[in-house]
Amino acid sequence: MADEVRPLFWNDGGLQVLDQRLLPYAVRHIQCSSPEDVAAAIKAMNVRGAPAIGVAAAFGMAMAIEETSKASEAGIRSRIDHAAALLLESRPTAVNLRWAVERMQSRAAALMASGGMDPARLRAQLISEAALILDEDIAGNRRIGQFGQQLLPSNSTVLTHCNAGALATAGYGTALGVVRAARDAGKHISVFADETRPFLQGARLTTWELQQEGIDVTLITDSTAGSFFQKGTFDAVIVGADRIAANGDTANKIGTFTLAVLADAHGVPFYVAAPWSTIDPRCKSGADIPIEERSAEEVTHTTGQDAEGTMHTVRTAPEGIHALHPAFDVTPARLITAIITDRGVLRPPFRISE
């Protein structure tokens, strides 16, 4: 994607994140200058997608180090611990966030143990580590794309859910990375995107991203997928993931499990595309994965733009109605045809370790 719509990048001493709440109506970056800023952006879903929030959290950890010669060792350690706790609380389901925070904690500890207590130098080295995580994510996504595109026929119609493209990562994408790689390999690929209620990541983000890339995309409502399965429309379903348990059970955006059941019932391969950092060997099964419960207001209201370009939030349900909003569901490993990672394609039975 063009530089001006990069999901996130480091610039002028701060992390620039593309405000995805405004897409597709406006392309605007916001600057995060502290761990608090990053945690707030993650929680509000200004930046979203498991790999992307992991990268953002890495830069948030680096910004925990204040460039002042007056900082004591105890003060630096306290600030790092505070930043880690703050970032880990921002969104509980995506394990990439924890993975990135723990990697940055380990790097900081190693630097301090070797005598790197100068705050300015320590901050610079941690920023370099975060930048490395960003670069590794893009390179890993490209490998996912190459492994995954080999699974698609030369002429394919793919169904995807939520957004697992460049916007959800440091760049290129996981599920949509497979689509990009297939297109670049000369295959004819069409994509159907579920709208992904209630936050509409499919309608707002996936369609916009594929449109930017010139890839054929058709938007459908979440409730429409079954009828297209009956018609034999889809050659594959490809989704991303927020956490994969050791047995292959996979947490992804709410509604993913429904598509996996439909794919299984109609003999359509169901693929999960995710970097290795999304795998959590500490989780034995999907039952161990925490599921984030988001605000009911995201269900009872919707946001859009009027003809003058002004954003409005509109109530769509009666006042006082009770609403539940689990942000993710878990797809059992038995419904997953393969997990496409940056290390290769995993097939059942899944027994994943470090």
C-alpha positions in Angstrom: 0.0 0.0 0.0 1.1 3.6 -0.5 3.2 5.2 2.2 0.4 7.7 3.1 -1.9 4.8 4.0 0.6 2.7 5.9 -1.0 1.1 9.0 1.7 2.4 11.3 5.2 3.8 11.2 7.8 5.6 13.3 8.3 9.2 12.5 9.6 12.3 14.4 9.9 10.6 17.7 6.5 9.1 17.8 4.4 6.2 16.4 2.1 7.3 13.6 -1.0 5.0 13.3 -3.6 5.1 10.6 -6.9 5.9 12.3 -8.9 3.0 11.0 -12.1 4.2 12.7 -12.3 6.9 10.0 -11.9 4.5 7.0 -13.0 4.5 4.3 -14.3 8.1 4.7 -10.9 9.7 5.6 -7.2 8.8 5.6 -5.7 10.3 8.7 -2.8 9.3 11.0 -2.6 10.0 14.7 0.6 10.3 16.7 1.2 8.3 19.7 4.0 9.6 21.9 3.7 7.4 25.0 2.6 3.9 26.1 -0.6 5.5 27.3 -1.3 6.9 23.8 -0.6 3.5 22.3 -2.8 1.6 24.8 -5.7 4.1 24.2 -5.4 3.7 20.4 -5.4 -0.1 20.7 -8.4 -0.1 23.1 -10.4 2.3 20.9 -9.5 0.3 17.8 -7.8 3.2 16.0 -5.2 0.5 15.3 -6.5 -3.1 15.2 -5.6 -6.5 13.9 -3.6 -8.9 16.0 -0.2 -8.4 14.3 -0.6 -4.6 14.0 -1.4 -4.2 17.7 1.6 -6.3 18.6 3.9 -4.0 16.6 2.2 -0.9 18.1 2.7 -2.3 21.6 6.4 -2.8 20.8 6.8 0.8 20.0 4.7 1.7 23.1 7.2 -0.3 25.2 10.1 1.6 23.7 8.4 4.9 24.5 8.2 4.0 28.1 11.9 5.1 28.4 12.0 8.8 28.9 15.1 10.6 27.5 16.3 12.1 30.7 19.7 11.6 32.5 17.9 11.9 35.8 16.1 8.6 35.5 17.2 6.0 38.1 17.5 2.3 37.4 14.5 1.7 39.6 12.6 4.4 37.8 13.3 2.9 34.4 12.3 -0.6 35.5 9.1 0.7 37.1 8.2 2.6 33.9 8.8 -0.5 31.8 6.6 -2.6 34.1 3.9 0.0 34.1 3.9 0.2 30.3 3.7 -3.6 30.0 0.7 -3.9 32.3 -1.1 -1.0 30.6 -0.6 -2.4 27.1 -1.5 -6.0 28.1 -4.8 -4.7 29.5 -5.8 -2.9 26.3 -7.1 -6.0 24.4 -7.0 -9.4 26.0 -7.6 -11.9 23.1 -4.9 -11.2 20.6 -1.8 -13.0 21.8 0.6 -11.1 19.4 0.3 -8.1 21.8 1.6 -10.2 24.8 4.3 -11.8 22.6 5.6 -8.3 21.5 5.4 -6.9 25.1 7.3 -9.9 26.5 9.9 -9.7 23.7 10.5 -6.0 24.5 10.7 -6.7 28.2 13.4 -9.3 27.6 15.3 -7.0 25.3 15.2 -4.2 27.9 16.3 -6.5 30.6 19.2 -7.8 28.6 20.4 -4.3 27.7 20.2 -3.1 31.3 22.0 -6.2 32.5 24.9 -5.4 30.1 25.2 -1.9 31.5 22.9 -0.1 29.1 21.3 2.3 31.7 21.7 5.5 29.8 18.0 6.4 29.1 18.5 8.0 25.7 20.6 5.1 24.4 18.3 2.5 25.9 15.3 4.1 24.3 17.0 4.2 20.9 17.9 0.5 21.1 14.4 -0.4 22.1 13.0 1.6 19.2 15.4 -0.3 16.9 14.0 -3.6 18.4 10.4 -2.4 17.7 11.4 -1.4 14.2 12.8 -4.9 13.7 9.5 -6.5 14.9 7.7 -4.3 12.3 10.1 -5.4 9.5 9.8 -9.1 10.6 6.1 -8.9 10.4 6.0 -7.6 6.9 8.6 -10.3 5.8 6.6 -13.0 7.6 3.4 -11.9 5.9 5.0 -12.2 2.5 6.0 -15.8 3.4 2.5 -16.5 4.5 1.3 -15.2 1.1 3.7 -17.5 -0.8 2.8 -20.6 1.2 -0.9 -19.9 1.0 -1.2 -19.0 -2.6 -0.1 -22.5 -3.6 -3.3 -23.8 -2.0 -5.5 -21.8 -4.3 -6.6 -22.9 -7.8 -5.7 -20.7 -10.8 -9.3 -19.3 -10.8 -10.6 -18.9 -7.3 -13.3 -17.1 -5.5 -12.4 -16.6 -1.8 -14.6 -15.7 1.1 -12.9 -13.7 3.9 -14.2 -12.3 7.2 -13.3 -9.2 9.1 -10.0 -7.6 7.9 -6.8 -9.6 7.8 -4.9 -7.4 5.3 -2.2 -4.8 5.4 -4.4 -2.7 7.7 -4.3 -5.5 10.3 -0.6 -6.0 10.2 2.6 -3.9 9.7 1.9 -4.3 6.0 0.9 -6.8 3.2 -1.5 -8.8 5.3 -2.1 -12.5 6.3 -5.4 -13.7 4.8 -5.3 -10.9 2.2 -1.6 -11.5 1.8 -2.5 -14.9 0.4 -4.8 -13.2 -2.0 -2.2 -10.6 -3.1 0.4 -13.4 -3.6 -2.0 -15.4 -5.7 -2.8 -12.4 -7.8 0.9 -11.6 -8.2 1.5 -15.3 -9.3 -0.9 -14.7 -12.2 -3.9 -16.3 -10.7 -7.4 -14.9 -11.2 -8.7 -14.2 -7.7 -12.1 -12.8 -6.7 -12.9 -12.0 -3.1 -16.2 -11.9 -1.2 -16.0 -10.0 2.0 -18.5 -10.3 4.8 -19.5 -6.9 6.3 -18.5 -8.2 9.8 -21.1 -6.7 12.1 -21.1 -4.8 14.3 -17.8 -2.9 13.7 -18.0 -3.5 9.9 -14.3 -4.2 9.4 -15.2 -6.1 6.2 -17.4 -3.4 4.8 -15.2 -0.5 5.8 -11.7 -1.9 5.6 -11.4 -5.1 3.6 -13.3 -3.7 0.6 -11.4 -0.4 0.7 -8.1 -2.2 0.9 -8.8 -4.5 -2.0 -10.2 -1.7 -4.0 -6.9 0.2 -3.5 -5.1 -2.9 -4.8 -7.3 -3.3 -7.8 -8.5 -6.8 -6.7 -12.1 -7.8 -7.5 -14.2 -7.7 -4.3 -17.9 -8.1 -3.6 -19.4 -7.1 -0.3 -22.1 -9.3 1.3 -24.0 -9.1 4.6 -22.9 -11.6 7.3 -26.2 -13.5 7.0 -25.8 -14.0 3.2 -22.9 -16.3 3.2 -24.9 -19.5 3.6 -26.9 -18.9 0.4 -23.6 -18.5 -1.6 -22.2 -21.7 -0.1 -25.4 -23.4 -1.4 -24.7 -22.0 -4.8 -21.1 -23.3 -4.8 -19.7 -19.8 -5.1 -16.6 -20.3 -2.9 -13.4 -22.2 -3.6 -11.9 -21.4 -0.2 -12.5 -19.5 3.0 -9.4 -17.6 4.3 -9.4 -15.8 7.6 -6.9 -14.4 10.0 -6.5 -15.2 13.7 -6.1 -13.4 17.0 -4.9 -16.5 19.0 -4.3 -20.1 18.0 -4.2 -22.7 20.8 -1.7 -25.6 20.9 -4.4 -28.0 19.5 -5.2 -25.7 16.6 -8.4 -24.2 18.0 -8.5 -20.6 16.7 -10.0 -17.4 18.0 -10.9 -14.8 15.4 -13.5 -12.1 14.9 -17.0 -13.0 15.9 -18.8 -14.9 13.1 -15.7 -16.9 12.0 -17.0 -20.1 13.6 -20.3 -19.8 11.7 -18.4 -19.7 8.4 -16.2 -22.7 9.4 -19.4 -24.7 10.0 -20.8 -23.6 6.6 -17.5 -24.5 4.9 -17.4 -27.9 6.5 -21.0 -28.6 5.5 -20.3 -27.7 1.9 -16.9 -29.3 1.4 -15.1 -26.0 1.0 -11.5 -25.7 2.5 -11.2 -23.4 5.5 -7.8 -21.8 5.9 -6.4 -19.7 8.8 -3.5 -17.4 7.9 -1.4 -16.0 10.7 2.2 -15.5 11.8 3.8 -17.9 14.2 3.5 -15.3 17.0 -0.2 -15.8 16.9 0.2 -19.3 18.2 0.0 -19.6 22.0 1.3 -22.9 23.2 0.4 -21.9 26.7 -3.3 -22.3 25.7 -4.0 -26.1 25.4 -7.3 -25.5 23.7 -9.8 -22.8 22.7 -11.4 -23.1 26.1 -8.3 -21.3 27.5 -8.6 -18.3 25.2 -10.0 -15.2 26.9 -12.8 -13.6 24.8 -13.0 -9.8 24.9 -16.5 -8.4 25.5 -16.8 -5.0 23.9 -19.3 -2.2 24.5 -23.0 -2.9 23.8 -23.1 0.5 22.1 -21.2 -0.9 19.2 -24.2 -3.1 18.6 -27.0 -0.7 19.3 -25.5 2.2 17.3 -23.8 2.6 13.9 -21.5 5.2 12.5 -21.5 6.7 9.1 -20.7 9.8 7.0 -23.2 12.2 5.6 -23.0 14.0 2.2 -21.0 16.9 3.8 -18.4 14.5 5.2 -19.5 14.8 8.8 -19.3 11.6 10.9 -22.5 10.7 12.8 -23.3 7.9 15.3 -26.9 6.8 15.0 -28.9 4.6 17.3 -30.4 1.5 15.5 -32.0 -0.3 18.5 -34.6 0.9 21.0 -33.5 2.8 24.0 -32.7 0.6 27.0 -32.4 -2.6 24.9 -29.9 -5.2 26.3 -27.1 -6.1 23.9 -24.1 -8.5 24.1 -21.0 -8.0 22.1 -18.3 -10.8 22.3 -15.7 -9.6 19.9 -14.4 -13.1 19.0 -15.4 -16.7 18.8 -13.4 -19.9 18.7 -13.3 -22.2 15.7 -12.5 -25.8 16.7 -9.4 -27.3 15.0 -11.6 -30.1 13.5 -13.1 -27.5 11.2 -9.8 -26.1 10.0 -8.3 -27.5 6.8 -4.9 -25.9 7.3 -3.1 -23.1 9.2 -0.9 -21.0 7.0 2.1 -19.6 8.9 5.3 -17.8 8.0 7.1 -21.1 8.8 4.9 -23.2 6.5 1.5 -24.8 6.3 0.3 -26.8 9.3 -2.3 -29.6 8.8 -4.3 -31.6 11.3 -3.9 -33.1 13.7 -2.4 -29.9 15.1 0.1 -30.3 17.9 1.8 -27.0 18.2 4.7 -26.2 20.6 7.2 -23.4 20.8 
